[in-house]
């Protein structure tokens, strides 16, 4: 259990440090993927409230805002990523 906690803490710290630059890295979900997800969800919606789990800097929130009538909520274990979102 202790090793798992240390690994998670290390990962969290890494994302916190990367957060200000994250949207300019290859790790960010490409716009073409986000656009494809939006097109796939539009015929199924509109939806009420959207939840973006592991939202990072909020790239996916734009998709949810387009298909949700109510609010969009993002959660992430990295405070740095949430600050950027």
C-alpha positions, 0 to 999 in steps of 0.5 A: 500500500505504501508503494502505491501511495508513493507512486500516486504522489509522484505521478500527481507531483509530475502532473502539477509541474507539467500543468502550465505547459501541458497543452503544448505537449503531445500528451494533450488530446488532439483537437481532431479527436475532441472534434470527433467525440463532439460529432459522435455525442451530438446526435445522442444529446443534448445531455444535462450535466457533464462530468469530465473525470481526469479532466487535466487542463480542461480540453474535454470540457469544451466537448461537454459544453457543446453537448450539455445543457446544464453545467460541466464539472471537471475533476482531477487529482492534480491541483496544478491541472485543475488550476489550468482548467 
